[in-house]
Amino acid sequence: MYVTKRTMLEEVEDLLHPILKDRELSLFDLEFVRERNDHFLRVYIDKPGGVDLAECSLVSESLSEKIDENQLSLLSDDELQE
């Protein structure tokens, strides 16, 4: 079964919104990119006054847990359709 990159990002965004809301952060951008042989999910967050490394780390860890809990698979290029 093929999943579109857009659908996958929408699912990630749905998981991400409660995490950001709890920390009074906003989503600036979300992308899933390939660099050489690796794939990266990039989440860009912001808030008035800026975001520090500790907040970035907490969001990353929380999102990773939610992705695992929901068994959301971040797929390879072979499995994704644009």
Secondary structure, 3 states (H helix, E strand, C coil): CCEEHHHHHHHHHHHHHHHHHHCCCEEEEEEEEEECCEEEEEEEEECCCCCCHHHHHHHHHHHHHHHHHCCCCCCCHHHEEC
